Amino acid sequence: MKLVIFDFDGLLVNTEKVIYQSLKKLFKKNNYELVWEYYCKYLGMPVQEALPHYFQDFPITKTYDEFVALRDKVVAGELERSLQLMSGAIELLTYLKKQGITQVVASSGQKQYVKNAMDRLDIMKYFLEIITSEDVKRNKPHPDIFLKVLARTKCNPEDALVIEDSPHGIEAAYRAGIKSIAVPTKGLDIKKFNNAHVVSSSLYEVKEMLYSNKIHF
C-alpha cells in the first residue's frame, strides 16, 4: 500500500453531527422538525446538490438564495465553535505517516473550507494534497475524484486505499477500482456499504487493523 485517500466530512472531522445540530435548531425555530434519517439521505453529496432538496422540504425563506445564505451563516458559526477531529484520526494519520504512506484528502466539500478546517485542526502536515469536487466534473458516487488523486500521485489503483464514511464515497472507490474501508456515519444502513472491502467502527479500529495486519485485500 502506497497511498491512502481520506474523505473529510464525517470521517476525519465531526462535521455531520455539527451541521445536523445547527440545521435542526434552525428548522425548529421555523416549526419544522429535521430528523437524522432525512439528513443521512444526502450524506456524501456536495452541498450545492443537497440544498435544493432542503429548500423544497423546509421552505423557511421566500427565495432559495436567502435560504442558502441563512443556512451558510448558521452552519459556519457552529463549525467554528464545535468542529473536532474524530476519535482515532490522529493515531491513524500518525501511523500512516511513519510508514511513509502518502495521504490525500478527497472531499465533496469546497476546497477553501476543507483547507481552513485542516489548518485550524493542525492536520495539513499529514497530507500531500487536497482534491475536492471543484477539481472534477462529476462528484461522488462517480469515480472522478479518486481517479484524479491517482493521476496526481502517479499511483496505481491496486496500491491505493480509500477510507470513507458514506455510501456515495464507497461506490466511487468501487468504480475507480480502489479497495476501500467504510467507517459508516451512525444511522446509515450497513447494507449500503456492500462494495466496501472492510467495514469498521472507528478510525482507531482501522489503525489497529492495519498495524496488526488484520486487513487482507
C-alpha positions in Angstrom: 0.0 0.0 0.0 1.5 3.3 -1.1 -1.5 5.7 -0.9 -4.4 6.3 1.4 -7.2 8.6 0.3 -9.5 10.0 3.0 -12.9 11.6 2.8 -13.1 14.6 5.1 -16.6 15.5 6.5 -17.9 12.9 8.8 -14.8 10.8 8.6 -11.8 12.9 9.8 -14.0 15.5 11.5 -17.4 15.6 13.2 -18.9 17.8 10.6 -22.1 15.8 10.1 -23.0 15.9 13.8 -22.3 19.7 14.0 -24.2 20.6 10.8 -27.1 18.4 11.7 -27.5 20.0 15.1 -27.2 23.5 13.6 -29.8 22.8 10.9 -32.1 21.1 13.4 -32.1 24.2 15.6 -32.7 26.5 12.6 -35.6 24.5 11.3 -37.2 24.1 14.7 -37.3 27.8 15.1 -39.4 27.8 11.9 -41.7 25.0 13.1 -40.1 22.2 11.1 -38.6 19.0 12.6 -35.4 17.7 10.9 -34.7 14.1 11.7 -31.4 12.3 11.4 -32.8 9.8 8.9 -33.6 12.7 6.5 -30.2 14.3 7.0 -28.5 11.0 6.2 -30.2 10.8 2.8 -27.8 13.5 1.5 -24.6 12.5 3.2 -21.6 12.4 0.8 -23.4 14.7 -1.6 -22.0 18.1 -2.4 -23.7 20.9 -0.6 -24.8 22.6 -3.7 -26.6 19.5 -4.8 -28.2 18.7 -1.4 -29.6 22.2 -0.6 -32.3 22.3 -3.2 -33.9 19.3 -1.5 -33.8 21.0 1.9 -35.3 24.2 0.4 -38.1 22.2 -1.1 -38.9 20.3 2.1 -38.2 23.1 4.6 -39.2 26.4 2.9 -38.2 28.7 5.7 -37.3 31.7 3.4 -39.0 33.2 0.4 -36.2 32.6 -2.0 -33.5 29.9 -2.5 -30.7 32.4 -2.3 -32.0 33.6 1.1 -32.2 30.1 2.3 -28.6 29.3 1.3 -27.3 32.5 2.9 -29.1 31.8 6.2 -28.0 28.1 6.2 -24.4 29.0 5.5 -24.3 31.6 8.3 -25.8 29.3 10.9 -23.6 26.3 9.9 -20.3 28.4 9.6 -20.8 29.7 13.2 -21.4 26.3 14.6 -18.5 24.7 12.8 -16.2 27.5 14.1 -17.3 26.6 17.7 -17.7 22.9 17.6 -15.6 21.2 14.8 -13.4 18.5 16.2 -11.3 15.6 14.9 -13.0 12.2 15.0 -11.7 9.6 17.5 -8.6 7.8 16.3 -7.9 10.3 13.5 -4.5 11.5 14.8 -3.4 8.0 15.7 -4.2 6.7 12.2 -2.7 9.7 10.4 0.5 9.5 12.5 0.8 5.7 11.9 0.5 6.1 8.1 3.0 8.9 8.0 5.5 6.9 10.0 5.1 4.1 7.4 5.9 6.5 4.6 2.5 6.1 3.0 1.2 9.1 1.0 -2.1 10.6 2.3 -4.5 12.7 0.3 -7.9 14.2 1.2 -10.7 13.7 -1.5 -13.7 15.6 -0.4 -17.1 16.7 -1.9 -16.7 19.9 0.1 -15.4 23.2 -1.1 -11.6 23.4 -1.1 -11.2 26.6 0.9 -13.4 25.3 3.6 -11.5 22.0 3.8 -8.2 23.7 3.9 -9.2 26.2 6.5 -10.6 23.4 8.7 -7.4 21.3 8.3 -5.2 24.3 9.2 -7.3 25.0 12.3 -7.1 21.4 13.4 -3.3 21.2 12.5 -3.5 18.2 10.3 -2.4 19.6 7.0 1.2 18.3 7.8 0.0 14.8 7.2 -1.3 15.2 3.7 0.3 15.7 0.3 -2.7 17.3 -1.3 -6.4 18.2 -1.1 -8.7 17.2 -4.0 -12.3 18.4 -3.9 -15.4 18.4 -6.1 -14.1 21.7 -7.6 -11.3 19.7 -9.3 -13.6 17.3 -11.2 -16.7 17.5 -13.4 -18.6 14.7 -11.7 -18.9 14.2 -7.9 -19.2 11.0 -5.9 -20.6 8.4 -6.5 -18.8 8.9 -9.8 -15.1 7.8 -9.6 -13.7 11.0 -11.0 -12.3 12.4 -7.7 -10.4 9.3 -6.9 -9.1 8.9 -10.5 -7.8 12.5 -10.2 -5.9 11.6 -7.0 -4.4 8.5 -8.7 -3.3 10.7 -11.6 -1.8 13.4 -9.3 0.1 10.9 -7.2 1.0 8.6 -10.1 -0.3 5.7 -8.1 -1.9 2.5 -9.4 -5.4 1.7 -8.1 -4.1 -1.6 -6.6 -1.6 0.3 -4.5 -4.2 2.6 -3.0 -6.8 2.5 -0.3 -9.9 4.7 0.2 -11.4 5.3 3.7 -14.9 6.7 3.6 -18.0 7.2 5.8 -20.7 7.5 3.1 -22.2 5.1 0.6 -21.5 7.6 -2.2 -17.8 7.6 -1.4 -17.6 3.8 -1.2 -19.4 3.5 -4.5 -17.0 6.0 -6.1 -14.0 4.0 -4.8 -15.5 0.8 -6.2 -16.0 2.4 -9.6 -12.4 3.6 -9.6 -11.1 0.1 -8.9 -9.7 1.0 -5.5 -10.1 -1.1 -2.4 -11.9 0.6 0.5 -12.7 0.7 4.2 -16.0 2.1 5.3 -16.4 3.8 8.7 -20.1 4.4 8.4 -21.7 7.5 9.9 -24.0 6.5 12.7 -27.5 5.7 11.5 -26.7 4.7 8.0 -27.8 1.3 6.7 -24.8 -1.1 6.7 -26.2 -2.8 3.6 -25.4 0.3 1.7 -21.7 -0.4 2.2 -21.7 -3.8 0.4 -19.0 -2.6 -2.0 -16.5 -1.8 0.8 -13.8 -4.4 1.4 -13.9 -3.8 5.1 -16.5 -2.1 7.4 -15.0 -0.6 10.7 -16.5 1.1 13.7 -13.9 3.8 14.0 -10.6 5.2 12.7 -8.9 3.9 15.7 -10.0 0.4 14.9 -8.8 1.0 11.3 -5.3 1.9 12.6 -5.2 -1.2 14.9 -6.2 -3.5 12.0 -3.6 -2.0 9.7 -0.9 -2.2 12.5 -1.7 -5.8 13.3 -2.1 -6.9 9.6 -5.7 -8.0 10.2 -6.8 -6.4 6.9 -6.1 -8.6 3.9 -7.3 -7.4 0.5 
